[in-house]
Amino acid sequence: MDRRQYSTWWQRADLCYQAGQLYFAGRAVRQLAAQFGSRTFVYSFARVRENLNRLRQALEEAELAGGFSVLYAMKANRFLPLLTRLQETGLCGIDACSPSEVELALSCGFSPADISFTAGNLSRADYEQLARYEGLFMDCDSLHTIRTWAQHKPGAKIGIRINPAAGVSREANSTLQYAGKNVTKFGIYQEQFDEALTTAAACGLTVTKIHFHTGCGYLTPQLDQLEAVIERCMWFIERCDQLERVNMGGGLGVPHDASDQPLDLHQWARGLKKHFSGTDLHLEVEPGEYLLKDAGLLLLEKTMVEQKKDTLFLGVDAGFNLAPEPAYYQLPLQPVPLELGNGQFFPMRVVGNINEAIDVWYDESWLPDMEGQEYLALINAGAYSSSMASNHCMRGQFKEFLLT
Ligand SMILES: Cc1ncc(COP(=O)(O)O)c(C=O)c1O
């Protein structure tokens, strides 16, 4: 077999092979699997901390006179021990997008003032519940939200989520864009922005924040696009005379396959410096993927290996319902063997146990002879996996553990 096809592009100090055995966060993954069993997510808090520190360092480099905040987008992963640990660091607040997320964040020790709420098509009951959290900051995504929030919170400061009609995301993946050529539900467009400002003023609200989250998963080659997005956002920023903050959303990506390089955070920070260091605006960043995704593995049990026509299938005992991104967004979760074996590798299609045609974990993964191996790990399962899991086919059970 062609050994060149097998690549361990994802190896790093805390996720690598030692004497042919996979180690994660200082533990032999084979032992983790034996201990916890299949359909188990394991997260490394040390890796989350490393990611957070690296991001904060880059933001320091941007020399922002108005300072910065990191708000963890908890939709990425809401595992309680993880949220609690993050709160204890004191290094990040929370980006929440539903009242239940706010409740959960509060139960983990965050205060309403630590939470930035991104409105998204809220119901009357949502507004009523959110208005009870004194100090919670609302980023309004529509004229309707501005009007309704004013009824609940007369005189409040608000943010406006804008839609600059341009977005940035992982290369060639328009399904990850929240703004761009296609009209989306996210934020207020240029055409309605003056009306938004007049509406806010007429309702007695003060617009102190502009918020733009325009897509997910961008890496270094997309930084020019990010630059173009920020430039378009300046049009909105310049129209607000009582602005205190700019929230640039999340969207910072991590490598998903061998052709990806890690995001160059120095270059990213230089772009921010160019636009914001000469102002006194406080910059908010609300990453989910960047903090969590590469800090998690999903451990699964092999069910079968079988040749069908020209394809060798490797079955595992969980499907896309436990980690939907590969099926929904074509974002691969690379399968990784727990043992390297004898150095021979074979192309396999890794599939789950859900009765749907889209239930393919990985189309062609080069893996060793799996005869003697009971388990397989999927990397990059730390974000948008368990938090998006469903009970489709009544196969929704999984376990989660935070390694500390
Ligand atoms: C408003 C908002 N902020 C932040 C995020 C986090 O994005 P990411 O995980 O790509 O950093 C999202 C994700 O969709 C979002 O919708």
The ligand as an SDF file (V2000), in Angstrom:
LIG
                    3D

 16 16  0  0  0  0  0  0  0  0999 V2000
  -23.2340   35.2460   16.5850 C   0  0  0  0  0  0  0  0  0  0  0  0
  -22.2000   34.2010   16.6740 C   0  0  0  0  0  0  0  0  0  0  0  0
  -21.0850   34.4470   17.3700 N   0  0  0  0  0  0  0  0  0  0  0  0
  -20.1210   33.5250   17.4910 C   0  0  0  0  0  0  0  0  0  0  0  0
  -20.2240   32.2930   16.9030 C   0  0  0  0  0  0  0  0  0  0  0  0
  -19.1130   31.3090   17.0510 C   0  0  0  0  0  0  0  0  0  0  0  0
  -18.5740   30.9790   15.8390 O   0  0  0  0  0  0  0  0  0  0  0  0
  -17.2780   30.0720   15.7170 P   0  0  0  0  0  0  0  0  0  0  0  0
  -17.5280   28.8500   16.4820 O   0  0  0  0  0  0  0  0  0  0  0  0
  -17.1300   29.8590   14.2570 O   0  0  0  0  0  0  0  0  0  0  0  0
  -16.1490   30.8630   16.2830 O   0  0  0  0  0  0  0  0  0  0  0  0
  -21.3590   32.0010   16.1510 C   0  0  0  0  0  0  0  0  0  0  0  0
  -21.4700   30.7000   15.4830 C   0  0  0  0  0  0  0  0  0  0  0  0
  -22.2060   30.4620   14.5980 O   0  0  0  0  0  0  0  0  0  0  0  0
  -22.3830   32.9760   16.0420 C   0  0  0  0  0  0  0  0  0  0  0  0
  -23.4880   32.7280   15.3450 O   0  0  0  0  0  0  0  0  0  0  0  0
  1  2  1  0
  2  3  1  0
  2 15  2  0
  3  4  2  0
  4  5  1  0
  5  6  1  0
  5 12  2  0
  6  7  1  0
  7  8  1  0
  8  9  2  0
  8 10  1  0
  8 11  1  0
 12 13  1  0
 12 15  1  0
 13 14  2  0
 15 16  1  0
M  END
$$$$
